[in-house]
Amino acid sequence: MKLAPIALFTYKKLAPLKATIEALQKNNLAKHSELIIFSDGPKKDSDKIQIQEVRSYLKSINGFKKIDLNFSEKNKGLAVSIIEGVSKILEENETIIVLEDDLLTSVNFLDFMNKSLDYYKNNKKIHSISGYTPQIDLKNSYPYDIYFTQRASSWGWATYKSKWKEVDWKVTDYIRFKKNKKLHRKFNAMGSDMSFMLSKQMKGNIDSWAIRWCYHQFKEDLYTVFPVQSKIQNIGFTEGATHTKGNSETLRFATIFDKTNKINFNFKDNIVLEKYFIKQFIKPYSIKTRIYYKLKGILQN
Protein backbone atom coordinates (compact mmCIF):
# COMPACT_ATOMS: atom_id res chain seq x y z
CA MET A 1 0.00 0.00 0.00
CA LYS A 2 1.49 3.32 -1.11
CA LEU A 3 1.00 5.95 1.59
CA ALA A 4 -0.70 9.19 0.61
CA PRO A 5 1.24 12.44 1.11
CA ILE A 6 -0.09 14.63 3.92
CA ALA A 7 -0.84 18.28 3.17
CA LEU A 8 -0.99 20.59 6.19
CA PHE A 9 -2.25 24.18 5.85
CA THR A 10 -1.35 26.77 8.46
CA TYR A 11 -1.52 30.50 9.05
CA LYS A 12 -0.47 32.34 12.21
CA LYS A 13 -1.59 30.43 15.32
CA LEU A 14 1.48 28.71 16.76
CA ALA A 15 -0.02 26.89 19.77
CA PRO A 16 -2.67 24.84 17.91
CA LEU A 17 -0.17 24.19 15.09
CA LYS A 18 2.30 22.69 17.58
CA ALA A 19 -0.43 20.51 19.05
CA THR A 20 -1.43 19.38 15.55
CA ILE A 21 2.15 18.51 14.58
CA GLU A 22 2.89 16.74 17.88
CA ALA A 23 -0.21 14.56 17.55
CA LEU A 24 0.60 13.76 13.93
CA GLN A 25 4.19 12.81 14.87
CA LYS A 26 2.74 10.14 17.20
CA ASN A 27 0.85 8.46 14.36
CA ASN A 28 1.89 4.91 13.60
CA LEU A 29 2.69 5.77 9.99
CA ALA A 30 4.21 9.24 10.49
CA LYS A 31 7.83 8.22 9.94
CA HIS A 32 6.85 6.53 6.68
CA SER A 33 4.81 9.49 5.38
CA GLU A 34 5.65 12.63 3.43
CA LEU A 35 4.46 15.87 5.01
CA ILE A 36 3.94 18.92 2.80
CA ILE A 37 3.21 22.15 4.67
CA PHE A 38 1.70 25.32 3.21
CA SER A 39 2.20 28.46 5.28
CA ASP A 40 0.03 31.39 4.17
CA GLY A 41 1.33 34.96 4.09
CA PRO A 42 0.20 37.90 6.26
CA LYS A 43 -3.09 39.74 5.75
CA LYS A 44 -1.65 42.80 7.45
CA ASP A 45 1.70 43.91 8.81
CA SER A 46 0.74 43.04 12.38
CA ASP A 47 0.50 39.36 11.35
CA LYS A 48 4.13 39.16 10.25
CA ILE A 49 5.67 38.45 13.66
CA GLN A 50 3.29 35.56 14.36
CA ILE A 51 3.90 34.10 10.91
CA GLN A 52 7.65 34.35 11.40
CA GLU A 53 7.29 32.42 14.67
CA VAL A 54 5.20 29.77 12.89
CA ARG A 55 7.80 29.40 10.14
CA SER A 56 10.70 29.19 12.55
CA TYR A 57 8.91 26.34 14.29
CA LEU A 58 8.11 24.60 11.00
CA LYS A 59 11.81 24.56 10.12
CA SER A 60 12.52 22.63 13.32
CA ILE A 61 10.05 19.75 13.02
CA ASN A 62 11.00 16.15 12.24
CA GLY A 63 9.54 12.67 12.57
CA PHE A 64 8.39 12.17 8.98
CA LYS A 65 9.90 10.43 5.97
CA LYS A 66 10.18 13.76 4.17
CA ILE A 67 9.10 17.33 4.95
CA ASP A 68 8.46 19.95 2.26
CA LEU A 69 7.85 23.56 3.36
CA ASN A 70 6.01 26.04 1.15
CA PHE A 71 5.95 29.66 2.37
CA SER A 72 3.70 32.15 0.58
CA GLU A 73 4.79 35.80 0.63
CA LYS A 74 1.25 37.05 0.05
CA ASN A 75 -1.99 36.13 1.79
CA LYS A 76 -4.02 33.73 -0.32
CA GLY A 77 -6.70 32.87 2.22
CA LEU A 78 -7.65 29.33 3.18
CA ALA A 79 -9.81 28.53 0.14
CA VAL A 80 -7.21 29.48 -2.48
CA SER A 81 -4.41 27.93 -0.42
CA ILE A 82 -6.19 24.58 -0.24
CA ILE A 83 -7.40 24.51 -3.85
CA GLU A 84 -3.95 25.43 -5.19
CA GLY A 85 -2.00 23.29 -2.71
CA VAL A 86 -4.07 20.13 -3.12
CA SER A 87 -4.09 20.55 -6.90
CA LYS A 88 -0.31 20.88 -6.93
CA ILE A 89 0.22 17.71 -4.90
CA LEU A 90 -2.26 15.72 -6.97
CA GLU A 91 -0.39 16.56 -10.14
CA GLU A 92 2.15 13.93 -9.04
CA ASN A 93 0.10 11.73 -6.67
CA GLU A 94 -3.10 9.71 -6.96
CA THR A 95 -4.21 10.35 -3.39
CA ILE A 96 -3.83 12.95 -0.66
CA ILE A 97 -4.58 13.41 3.05
CA VAL A 98 -5.36 16.98 4.14
CA LEU A 99 -5.17 18.66 7.55
CA GLU A 100 -5.42 22.19 8.90
CA ASP A 101 -3.47 23.56 11.85
CA ASP A 102 -6.08 23.07 14.56
CA LEU A 103 -6.80 19.34 14.32
CA LEU A 104 -5.57 16.67 16.72
CA THR A 105 -5.22 13.25 15.14
CA SER A 106 -5.53 9.88 16.84
CA VAL A 107 -2.46 7.64 16.58
CA ASN A 108 -4.32 5.47 14.03
CA PHE A 109 -5.54 8.39 11.89
CA LEU A 110 -3.04 7.73 9.08
CA ASP A 111 -3.80 4.00 9.25
CA PHE A 112 -7.50 4.64 8.79
CA MET A 113 -7.09 7.20 6.04
CA ASN A 114 -4.60 5.21 3.98
CA LYS A 115 -6.42 1.91 4.34
CA SER A 116 -9.73 3.55 3.43
CA LEU A 117 -8.17 5.18 0.36
CA ASP A 118 -6.71 1.85 -0.68
CA TYR A 119 -9.88 -0.15 -0.06
CA TYR A 120 -12.15 2.16 -2.06
CA LYS A 121 -9.66 3.22 -4.76
CA ASN A 122 -11.55 1.45 -7.56
CA ASN A 123 -15.01 2.47 -6.39
CA LYS A 124 -16.23 5.37 -8.53
CA LYS A 125 -18.94 6.30 -5.99
CA ILE A 126 -16.46 7.26 -3.25
CA HIS A 127 -15.76 10.99 -3.21
CA SER A 128 -13.61 11.31 -0.08
CA ILE A 129 -12.62 9.89 3.30
CA SER A 130 -13.27 11.75 6.55
CA GLY A 131 -11.19 11.42 9.70
CA TYR A 132 -13.78 13.28 11.79
CA THR A 133 -17.25 12.12 12.70
CA PRO A 134 -19.90 13.61 14.98
CA GLN A 135 -20.61 11.38 17.95
CA ILE A 136 -22.34 8.22 16.76
CA ASP A 137 -24.15 5.86 19.12
CA LEU A 138 -23.70 2.43 17.59
CA LYS A 139 -25.99 -0.53 17.67
CA ASN A 140 -24.25 -3.44 19.36
CA SER A 141 -24.70 -5.58 16.26
CA TYR A 142 -23.03 -3.15 13.83
CA PRO A 143 -19.94 -4.97 12.49
CA TYR A 144 -18.23 -2.20 10.47
CA ASP A 145 -15.79 0.59 11.31
CA ILE A 146 -17.30 3.02 8.80
CA TYR A 147 -20.56 4.44 7.52
CA PHE A 148 -21.44 6.58 4.49
CA THR A 149 -22.83 10.07 4.00
CA GLN A 150 -23.16 12.41 1.04
CA ARG A 151 -21.50 15.33 2.79
CA ALA A 152 -17.73 15.63 2.93
CA SER A 153 -15.92 16.89 6.02
CA SER A 154 -13.11 19.45 5.94
CA TRP A 155 -11.66 18.32 9.29
CA GLY A 156 -8.98 15.82 8.34
CA TRP A 157 -9.93 14.31 5.00
CA ALA A 158 -8.57 12.48 2.00
CA THR A 159 -9.44 12.07 -1.65
CA TYR A 160 -8.31 10.91 -5.07
CA LYS A 161 -6.87 12.85 -8.00
CA SER A 162 -9.71 11.53 -10.19
CA LYS A 163 -12.32 13.19 -7.96
CA TRP A 164 -10.51 16.46 -7.23
CA LYS A 165 -9.74 17.30 -10.86
CA GLU A 166 -13.45 17.16 -11.79
CA VAL A 167 -14.56 19.99 -9.48
CA ASP A 168 -16.00 23.18 -11.00
CA TRP A 169 -14.71 25.68 -8.43
CA LYS A 170 -16.55 28.53 -10.15
CA VAL A 171 -19.89 26.69 -9.75
CA THR A 172 -20.92 27.74 -13.25
CA ASP A 173 -24.34 26.06 -12.98
CA TYR A 174 -25.31 27.95 -9.81
CA ILE A 175 -28.10 29.98 -11.47
CA ARG A 176 -29.87 26.76 -12.46
CA PHE A 177 -29.48 25.40 -8.92
CA LYS A 178 -30.59 28.67 -7.32
CA LYS A 179 -33.92 28.60 -9.15
CA ASN A 180 -34.71 24.97 -8.34
CA LYS A 181 -36.24 24.58 -4.86
CA LYS A 182 -36.38 20.82 -5.25
CA LEU A 183 -32.60 20.73 -5.66
CA HIS A 184 -32.24 22.96 -2.59
CA ARG A 185 -34.21 20.49 -0.46
CA LYS A 186 -32.23 17.57 -1.82
CA PHE A 187 -28.89 19.31 -1.15
CA ASN A 188 -30.05 20.13 2.38
CA ALA A 189 -30.74 16.48 3.15
CA MET A 190 -27.17 16.32 4.48
CA GLY A 191 -27.64 19.43 6.64
CA SER A 192 -30.01 22.38 6.62
CA ASP A 193 -27.07 24.79 6.21
CA MET A 194 -25.86 23.53 2.83
CA SER A 195 -27.82 25.71 0.39
CA PHE A 196 -27.42 28.74 2.64
CA MET A 197 -23.63 28.37 2.71
CA LEU A 198 -23.44 27.92 -1.05
CA SER A 199 -25.53 31.08 -1.47
CA LYS A 200 -23.16 33.00 0.82
CA GLN A 201 -20.19 31.69 -1.14
CA MET A 202 -21.64 32.77 -4.48
CA LYS A 203 -22.47 36.23 -3.07
CA GLY A 204 -18.91 36.62 -1.84
CA ASN A 205 -19.94 36.73 1.83
CA ILE A 206 -17.72 33.75 2.70
CA ASP A 207 -14.67 32.21 1.06
CA SER A 208 -15.17 28.47 1.33
CA TRP A 209 -13.60 25.74 -0.75
CA ALA A 210 -15.47 23.13 1.33
CA ILE A 211 -19.04 24.08 0.35
CA ARG A 212 -18.03 23.96 -3.32
CA TRP A 213 -16.44 20.56 -2.72
CA CYS A 214 -19.69 19.38 -1.11
CA TYR A 215 -21.76 20.81 -3.95
CA HIS A 216 -19.72 18.85 -6.48
CA GLN A 217 -20.31 15.72 -4.40
CA PHE A 218 -24.04 16.40 -4.41
CA LYS A 219 -24.20 16.94 -8.17
CA GLU A 220 -22.32 13.73 -8.90
CA ASP A 221 -24.22 11.64 -6.31
CA LEU A 222 -21.03 10.60 -4.50
CA TYR A 223 -20.33 9.31 -0.99
CA THR A 224 -17.90 10.04 1.84
CA VAL A 225 -16.52 7.31 4.10
CA PHE A 226 -16.77 8.25 7.80
CA PRO A 227 -15.29 6.38 10.78
CA VAL A 228 -17.75 5.29 13.43
CA GLN A 229 -15.33 6.72 16.01
CA SER A 230 -13.59 10.02 15.31
CA LYS A 231 -9.89 10.07 14.46
CA ILE A 232 -9.98 13.89 14.66
CA GLN A 233 -10.55 16.35 17.48
CA ASN A 234 -10.96 19.99 16.47
CA ILE A 235 -9.14 22.41 18.80
CA GLY A 236 -9.81 25.48 16.64
CA PHE A 237 -12.84 26.83 18.48
CA THR A 238 -10.84 29.45 20.35
CA GLU A 239 -10.61 33.21 20.47
CA GLY A 240 -8.80 34.47 17.41
CA ALA A 241 -9.52 31.42 15.27
CA THR A 242 -10.02 32.42 11.64
CA HIS A 243 -12.82 30.07 10.59
CA THR A 244 -14.47 28.88 13.82
CA LYS A 245 -16.35 30.56 16.58
CA GLY A 246 -15.96 29.73 20.29
CA ASN A 247 -17.08 27.36 23.01
CA SER A 248 -20.68 26.79 21.91
CA GLU A 249 -19.34 25.42 18.62
CA THR A 250 -17.01 23.14 20.59
CA LEU A 251 -20.05 21.62 22.25
CA ARG A 252 -22.05 21.37 19.02
CA PHE A 253 -19.38 19.30 17.31
CA ALA A 254 -18.14 17.38 20.37
CA THR A 255 -17.32 13.76 19.68
CA ILE A 256 -15.63 10.72 21.21
CA PHE A 257 -11.96 10.66 20.20
CA ASP A 258 -10.57 7.26 19.17
CA LYS A 259 -7.91 6.11 21.64
CA THR A 260 -7.97 2.42 20.70
CA ASN A 261 -5.01 2.42 18.26
CA LYS A 262 -6.95 -0.07 16.18
CA ILE A 263 -5.16 -0.50 12.82
CA ASN A 264 -7.30 -3.13 11.09
CA PHE A 265 -10.70 -1.94 9.94
CA ASN A 266 -13.82 -3.69 8.73
CA PHE A 267 -14.97 -1.86 5.60
CA LYS A 268 -18.36 -2.06 3.99
CA ASP A 269 -18.93 -2.75 0.28
CA ASN A 270 -22.63 -1.94 0.06
CA ILE A 271 -22.63 1.85 -0.32
CA VAL A 272 -25.95 3.12 0.99
CA LEU A 273 -27.20 5.83 3.31
CA GLU A 274 -28.51 4.28 6.51
CA LYS A 275 -31.16 6.33 8.29
CA TYR A 276 -29.82 5.33 11.69
CA PHE A 277 -26.48 7.02 10.93
CA ILE A 278 -27.74 9.96 8.87
CA LYS A 279 -30.16 11.04 11.59
CA GLN A 280 -27.24 11.34 14.02
CA PHE A 281 -24.86 12.78 11.43
CA ILE A 282 -27.06 15.74 10.46
CA LYS A 283 -28.09 16.65 14.01
CA PRO A 284 -25.27 19.22 14.56
CA TYR A 285 -26.29 20.92 11.28
CA SER A 286 -30.04 21.08 11.98
CA ILE A 287 -31.73 24.46 12.38
CA LYS A 288 -32.87 23.54 15.89
CA THR A 289 -29.34 22.58 17.00
CA ARG A 290 -27.71 25.60 15.38
CA ILE A 291 -30.17 28.01 17.05
CA TYR A 292 -29.73 26.29 20.41
CA TYR A 293 -25.95 26.62 20.39
CA LYS A 294 -26.02 30.12 18.98
CA LEU A 295 -28.20 31.24 21.86
CA LYS A 296 -26.00 29.32 24.28
CA GLY A 297 -22.98 31.16 22.92
CA ILE A 298 -24.70 34.52 23.35
CA LEU A 299 -25.59 33.70 26.95
CA GLN A 300 -22.02 32.58 27.65
CA ASN A 301 -20.75 35.96 26.49
N, C-alpha and C positions, 0 to 999 in steps of 0.2 A: 504494500500500500504506500503510494507516494504521498507524503505529507503536504498539505496545503500551506502556502506562505501566509503569515499573519500580518495584516495591515493594522497599524495602530495610529489613530488620529488624535492630536493633542493641540492645546492652545496655550493657556497661561496659568493654569492652576496646578502648582507643583505637588501639593499634598495628595490629592486624589490620584494624580499620575503615578506617584511613587507607590501608592497602595496597589494600583492596577498592575504595575510592572512587577512588584514583589509577589503578588498572587500568581501572575503568569509564570514567573520564574520557577514556582513550585510545581507547575504542571508536570505530569509524568513525561510528556513528549517535548517539553521546552527545549532541552539541549539538542534535540534532533530537528528543530524547526527553525525556519528563517523568519526573522522579525523585521518588518519594513515600517519605519516610523515617519509620519508626516507631521511636521510642526508648522502651524500656520503663523503668518506674520502679524504685526500689531495693527489694531484698528486705529489707535491713537498713540501719541508719544508716551503717554503715561503707562502704556502696556509694555514698553520695551524692556524695562528692568525685569519684570516677571518672566517674560519670554526668554531673556538671556539666562535667567536662573534655570528655567526648564531645559534649555538647550545644553547648559553645562552639565546638568544631571544626566541627560540622555547620552552624552559622550562617555559617561562613566559606567553604563550598565553592561552586564554580561549575562551569561547563562543560556545563550541560544547558539544554534549552529552557525548562524550568520546574522549580523545586524546591519541594516542599511538605513542611514539617516537622511531625510530630505527636509531642508529648511527653506521655507518660502520667505522672501523678503517683503512681499506685500500680503495684505490680508485678503484671503479668498473667501472666507466664511466656510461653515461646515459643509453646506450642500455642494459647493463647487469643489472643495477639497476632497470630499469622498468620491464624487462622480469622476473627477480627474484621476485621483490616486488609484481607485479600484480599477478603472479602465486601463491605466498604465500597467498595473501588475498582471491583469488578465490578457495583455498582449502576448505574454510569454508563459502564462500558466493556465491550466484548465479549471482550476478551483482557487478559492480564496476564503480566508477567515478574517472577519473584520471586527475590530474593537474600537471603542472610544476611551478617553482617559479618565473615566469615572466608573469603571465596571470591574468588580472583583470576580475572578473566575475560580471555580472549584478545581481541585487538582486533576480531575478527570475531564475537564472541559475540552481540551484538545483531543482526547481520546474519543469523546462523543461526537465532536464536530467532524473529525477526519473519518471515523467509521461510518457516520451517517452519509457523508459525501460519497464515500466509496460504495456503500450499499445501494444508494439510489442513483448512481451516476448514469445508468442507462434508462432511467424512468423519465420520460418526457413530461410527466405531470408534476414533477417536483421542481418548485421554483427556488426554494431556499431552505436552510436549516437554521433554527433558532436555538441559542444557548439558554435564553431566558424563558420562563413560563410563569404566568400568574399561579397562585396556589391552587393546586388541583387535589380534590379529595377523591381518592381512587376506590373503586370497588375491589373487594378482596380477591375477586376472581380474575381481575384484569392481568393478562400475562405479559404485556408488552411494556417497553421502556419509552415509548413515543406515542403521540397522537397527532392528528392532522388538523390544520385550520386553512383558511384562505386569506389570512392576513399575516404578512411578514412582520418580524420584530426587528428593530434597529439596535437592540441591546445585545451585542455579541451574536453575530450571525455569519452565515457562509452561503456561498452560491457557486454557480458554474459559469464559465465564460459564455456558453451557449445561451444562457438565460439573460445575462447582463447586457450582452451586445444587442439584444432585441428591443431594449427599452426606448421609447420615444420620450425623452426628457422634456421636450417642449409641449407635450400633451396636445398635439395638433387637432385631435378630435374632440376637444373639450366642449365646444359649442353644441355639438350633437348630444353629448352627455348631459350638459347643463339643462337642456330643454326636455329631457326624458325623465319624468318622475319615477317611472318604473325602474329605470337603471339606478336612480338614487337609492331607492328602497333596497334593491338587490345589493348594491355596494355596501350599504349600511348594515347588512346582515352580520358582518364581522365587527360591528361597533358603530354606535349611533353618531360618532364623531367623524366618520370617514369622508362623507360628501362635504361637510362643513370645512374640514381641513383642506381638501382639494380646492374648494372655492377660495379660501384665504390664500392659498399658494398662487392660484391663477390671477388673483387681484394684486399680488405683490405684498400682501400683509404679513406673510411668513416666508421663510426661505428653507423649504424642506425637500430634501432628496427622497426621504422615506415615504411620504404620501404618494409621490409619483411612482415609486417602486411598487407600492401596494396597488395603485391604480392599474399598472401594467399587469400585475398578477391577477387582478379582477377581470380585466378584459380577456386574458388568455385562459381563464378558468384553471389556474394552477394552485398548487398546495405547498404549504410550509410544514416541515417536520418539527415538532416541538417535543422536548423531553417532558416526562411526567413529573420530574423533580428538577428544579432550576439549577443550572450550572453557572448562573450569573446572579450577582447581587449588585444593584445599582446604588452607588454612593454619591450620586450627583445632585441629590435634592438638598442642596445647601445654599446658603446666602452667597450670592455672587456667581452661581452657576449660570452658564449662558443659555441653556435650552431646557432647564427644569426649574421647578418652582417651590421648594420648601417642604416642611414636615408633613402637611396633609397629603401631598403627593407620595411621600414615602409610605404612608399608611395605605393609600389606595393601591399601590403596586407591590405591597409586601408579599413575600413568598418564602417558602421553606428552601433553604440553601442546601444543595447536595453535599454531604460530608462523608459519603460512603466509600469513595474512591473505587467505585465499580467501573471496570474497564471493558466488560463484555456486555453487549446490549442485545435485547430481543426486539428486532425490528418487525414491522408489519408490512405485508405486501398489498393487502386490500386497502386502497386509498379511498377512504370515504370520510365524510364529516359525521361524527357521532354526537347526537344531541346532548348526551350526558356531559361531554367535554366542552362543547361549544357554549352551552349555557353558563358554565363556570368561566370559560375563557373571556367571554364578552362582558362579564359583570363589571370589571373596572372601567369599561368604556361606555356603560349605559348612562343615559341622561340622569337617572335617579342617583346613581353612585357619584357621578361628576358633580352634581349640585350639592350632594351631602358633604363631600370633601372640600368643595369650594367654600361652603359656609363654615365648615370646621376650621379651615385655614384662616378665614376672616376673624372668627372668634378667638383663635389662638393669638392673633396679632392685636 
